[in-house]
Amino acid sequence: MTSTVTQYSSLIDETFPIAGQANDTQGFRDNFAAIKNAFTSTSNEINNLQIQINTIASTSSIFAANIASTVTTQVWSSLSNILSTSSAVSYRLAAPVSSTGAPGDLKGMIYANSTTLYVCYETWVQPGTDHIWTKITTTDW
């Protein structure tokens, strides 16, 4: 969307009136008209944006539900794949400190609290620079 505000505001003469000389009243009228047109254009653009936002907002709950469903499906599919390929599932007593894990972290380990699920998708190998933990928060689904 191209803005028309600049078109009108560029007509404003910022140097008018000139101090110390008689200034024609037409300059005042021209500047006032340019300012009025810029404000009118701004108002129209804001109204159009509000209409677009309201239109998007009215349909966003449908989109949000579809996105949440897709993300949830993908999360549980990934989790299922990770857990099905590990030899055992074990639970951690505390959340991992970093995504690179620590000695003793094994593929299939999980940790969960009321807002977050951590899943270890690879066994920790020294020096521990590879990311082996994934973090999923309740806001992700």
C-alpha positions in Angstrom: 0.0 0.0 0.0 1.4 3.4 -1.0 1.0 6.2 1.4 -0.4 9.5 0.1 0.6 11.3 3.3 4.1 12.1 1.9 2.5 13.5 -1.3 0.6 16.1 0.8 3.2 16.8 3.5 5.8 17.5 0.8 3.7 20.5 -0.2 4.2 22.2 3.2 6.7 25.1 3.0 8.7 24.8 6.2 10.4 28.1 5.5 7.2 30.1 5.4 6.6 32.7 6.7 9.8 34.5 6.2 10.8 36.7 9.2 11.2 40.4 8.6 9.2 40.7 5.5 5.6 41.0 4.4 4.3 37.5 3.6 1.5 36.9 1.2 -1.6 35.4 2.9 -1.8 32.8 0.0 1.3 31.1 1.5 -0.5 30.6 4.8 -3.6 29.2 3.0 -1.4 26.9 0.9 0.4 25.6 3.9 -2.8 25.1 5.9 -4.4 23.2 2.9 -1.3 20.9 2.7 -1.4 20.2 6.4 -5.2 19.6 6.3 -4.8 17.2 3.4 -1.9 15.3 5.1 -4.0 14.8 8.2 -7.0 13.7 6.2 -4.9 11.3 4.3 -3.4 10.0 7.5 -6.8 9.5 9.0 -8.0 7.6 6.0 -4.9 5.3 6.0 -5.4 4.6 9.7 -9.0 3.8 9.2 -8.2 1.4 6.4 -5.5 -0.3 8.5 -8.0 -0.7 11.4 -10.5 -2.3 9.0 -7.8 -4.7 7.7 -6.7 -5.5 11.3 -10.3 -6.2 12.4 -10.8 -8.4 9.3 -7.6 -10.4 10.1 -8.5 -10.6 13.8 -12.0 -12.0 13.0 -10.5 -14.9 11.1 -7.3 -15.3 13.1 -8.9 -17.6 15.7 -9.5 -20.1 12.9 -6.0 -19.8 11.7 -4.6 -20.0 15.2 -6.5 -23.1 15.9 -5.2 -24.7 12.6 -1.6 -23.7 13.4 -1.9 -25.0 17.0 -3.3 -28.3 15.7 -0.5 -28.6 13.2 2.3 -27.7 15.7 0.9 -30.1 18.3 0.7 -32.9 15.7 4.3 -32.2 14.6 5.6 -32.0 18.2 4.0 -35.3 19.2 5.1 -36.9 16.0 8.7 -35.8 16.6 8.5 -36.8 20.2 7.1 -40.2 19.3 10.0 -40.7 16.8 12.6 -39.8 19.3 11.2 -42.0 22.0 10.5 -45.0 19.8 14.1 -45.1 18.6 15.6 -44.9 22.1 16.3 -48.0 24.1 14.6 -46.6 27.2 12.8 -43.6 28.5 14.0 -42.0 31.8 13.0 -38.9 33.6 15.3 -36.2 34.7 14.9 -34.6 38.1 15.8 -31.2 36.9 15.6 -29.3 33.6 18.8 -29.4 31.5 20.9 -26.4 31.9 21.6 -26.0 28.2 20.6 -27.6 24.9 24.0 -29.2 24.6 23.3 -31.3 27.7 25.8 -32.8 30.2 27.5 -36.1 30.9 24.9 -38.8 31.6 22.2 -37.4 29.3 20.8 -40.2 27.2 18.6 -40.3 24.2 15.0 -40.6 25.3 15.4 -38.7 28.6 12.6 -36.3 29.3 11.9 -33.6 31.8 8.6 -31.8 32.2 7.0 -29.2 34.4 3.8 -27.3 34.2 5.0 -25.1 31.3 7.8 -26.9 29.5 8.7 -30.3 28.1 12.4 -31.2 27.5 13.3 -34.1 25.3 16.8 -35.5 24.8 17.1 -36.7 21.2 20.8 -37.8 21.3 23.1 -39.2 23.9 25.7 -36.7 25.2 29.1 -37.1 23.8 32.1 -35.2 24.9 32.9 -32.3 24.4 29.1 -31.6 24.4 29.0 -29.0 21.7 26.1 -30.6 19.8 22.5 -29.7 20.7 20.9 -32.8 22.1 17.9 -31.4 24.0 14.8 -29.8 22.6 12.5 -27.5 24.6 8.8 -27.3 24.0 6.8 -24.8 25.9 3.0 -24.7 26.3 2.9 -21.6 24.2 4.3 -23.7 21.3 1.1 -25.6 21.1 
